[in-house]
Amino acid sequence: GFRPAPERTQGTYSKYNSIDDKIDDFFYYTTYIKYGIGRTTYDAAQEIRNEEITLDEAKALCKKFDGEYPDRFEKEIMQYLSIDKQHFPHAYQCFEQPKMDREYFMHLADRFRSPHLWKWEDNMWKLRHTPYEGDSEVLWGNPKGTHHEI
């Protein structure tokens, strides 16, 4: 039968969602950078719908884990994203930095931060709005642009 992972997946509290693909951690991290919604938000939203956790529990989990950098498989992912000069000499010359590392990855990722979602404050990136800020009880992410108050 199914067995959860022995440790929590970085970027969320879960030990059982999407644990069979090493690049998923980076997929959800870049989703957080681009849209301001991290893996915890996705997992918690599903568990709220399933009535497994409350909205207050979900907010606390999002505050704690959303946006956590996924370094568990970082070395393998950076190698996968790099262009090997020996095997791809022409392609190697087409990239400003063919060898991917965390610094360059973050440089690229930061270019996709939308200014209406993110602000640079206190020498770090911060979301302008979060699901856990203040006393607002608004569900986020409705594709029609409307919201539902709780």
VMD Tcl script that draws the C-alpha trace (Angstrom):
set ca {
  {0.00 0.00 0.00}
  {0.82 3.68 -0.07}
  {3.35 5.01 2.41}
  {3.92 8.71 3.03}
  {7.41 10.15 2.80}
  {9.48 9.95 6.00}
  {9.90 13.74 6.03}
  {7.75 16.75 5.22}
  {8.00 18.07 1.67}
  {9.70 21.47 1.56}
  {7.30 24.30 0.85}
  {4.40 22.55 2.57}
  {3.42 20.53 5.62}
  {2.47 17.42 3.66}
  {4.27 14.07 3.57}
  {1.96 12.49 1.01}
  {1.20 14.85 -1.92}
  {3.26 14.71 -5.11}
  {6.22 12.86 -3.60}
  {7.30 10.96 -6.71}
  {8.84 13.78 -8.77}
  {11.99 15.63 -7.72}
  {11.28 18.73 -9.80}
  {7.85 19.31 -8.20}
  {9.48 21.20 -5.31}
  {10.91 23.73 -7.78}
  {7.68 23.86 -9.78}
  {5.73 24.91 -6.70}
  {8.48 27.30 -5.61}
  {8.45 29.10 -8.97}
  {4.64 29.18 -8.84}
  {4.98 30.97 -5.51}
  {7.42 33.48 -7.03}
  {5.24 34.17 -10.09}
  {1.76 34.09 -8.55}
  {2.30 34.51 -4.79}
  {0.60 31.18 -4.11}
  {2.75 28.39 -2.76}
  {2.42 24.67 -2.34}
  {1.01 25.01 1.16}
  {-1.80 27.16 -0.20}
  {-2.73 24.47 -2.73}
  {-2.55 21.64 -0.18}
  {-4.41 23.57 2.52}
  {-7.15 24.68 0.11}
  {-7.82 21.05 -0.80}
  {-7.89 20.01 2.85}
  {-10.30 22.85 3.71}
  {-12.63 21.64 0.94}
  {-12.36 18.11 2.32}
  {-13.13 19.48 5.81}
  {-9.86 18.07 7.14}
  {-8.53 21.41 8.46}
  {-10.05 24.77 9.34}
  {-9.40 28.08 7.63}
  {-7.43 29.28 10.66}
  {-5.25 26.16 10.55}
  {-4.69 26.70 6.81}
  {-3.64 30.32 7.36}
  {-1.13 29.28 10.02}
  {0.30 26.59 7.72}
  {0.59 29.03 4.80}
  {2.37 31.55 6.99}
  {4.82 28.90 8.18}
  {5.62 26.99 4.98}
  {4.63 28.87 1.79}
  {7.69 30.10 -0.10}
  {10.20 27.83 1.62}
  {13.16 27.29 -0.72}
  {13.39 23.62 -1.83}
  {17.01 22.61 -1.35}
  {16.37 18.87 -0.90}
  {17.07 18.02 -4.57}
  {18.75 21.30 -5.47}
  {22.05 19.80 -6.65}
  {20.33 17.38 -9.03}
  {17.91 20.00 -10.35}
  {20.67 22.55 -10.97}
  {22.65 19.92 -12.84}
  {19.55 19.02 -14.87}
  {18.95 22.68 -15.77}
  {22.57 23.26 -16.79}
  {23.97 22.91 -20.31}
  {27.01 20.64 -20.57}
  {29.68 22.18 -22.81}
  {31.11 18.80 -23.84}
  {27.76 17.37 -24.98}
  {26.15 20.58 -26.29}
  {28.95 22.94 -27.40}
  {26.74 25.09 -29.67}
  {23.89 25.42 -27.16}
  {26.40 26.11 -24.38}
  {27.50 29.29 -26.15}
  {23.91 30.53 -26.50}
  {23.36 30.96 -22.76}
  {24.60 33.84 -20.62}
  {25.20 31.34 -17.82}
  {24.95 27.72 -18.97}
  {25.72 26.33 -15.51}
  {22.76 26.82 -13.19}
  {23.35 27.50 -9.50}
  {21.15 28.90 -6.73}
  {22.33 32.48 -7.18}
  {21.56 32.49 -10.90}
  {18.29 30.59 -10.38}
  {17.15 33.24 -7.88}
  {18.25 36.01 -10.25}
  {16.04 34.50 -12.96}
  {13.16 33.76 -10.60}
  {13.15 37.30 -9.21}
  {12.62 38.65 -12.72}
  {9.19 36.97 -12.70}
  {7.94 38.59 -9.49}
  {4.91 40.69 -10.39}
  {5.10 44.16 -8.84}
  {1.40 44.08 -8.00}
  {2.06 40.98 -5.84}
  {5.54 41.64 -4.43}
  {7.43 44.54 -2.88}
  {11.08 44.93 -1.91}
  {11.10 45.92 1.75}
  {13.63 45.60 4.57}
  {16.14 44.13 2.12}
  {13.88 41.22 1.14}
  {10.92 40.36 -1.08}
  {7.53 40.43 0.65}
  {4.07 39.67 -0.64}
  {1.82 42.72 -0.68}
  {-1.14 40.62 0.47}
  {-1.28 37.21 2.12}
  {-4.15 34.93 3.09}
  {-3.13 35.26 6.74}
  {-2.77 39.04 7.08}
  {-5.11 41.10 9.24}
  {-8.62 40.02 10.04}
  {-9.81 39.80 6.44}
  {-11.73 36.60 5.80}
  {-11.61 36.54 2.01}
  {-10.90 33.42 -0.03}
  {-8.38 34.18 -2.75}
  {-7.83 32.83 -6.23}
  {-11.28 32.98 -7.82}
  {-10.62 33.01 -11.59}
  {-13.63 35.27 -12.28}
  {-12.02 38.08 -10.28}
  {-14.71 37.99 -7.62}
  {-14.32 36.87 -4.05}
  {-16.39 35.11 -1.47}
  {-16.49 36.46 2.05}
  {-16.69 33.95 4.85}
}
mol new
graphics top color blue
foreach p $ca { graphics top sphere $p radius 0.5 }
foreach p [lrange $ca 0 end-1] q [lrange $ca 1 end] { graphics top cylinder $p $q radius 0.2 }
display resetview
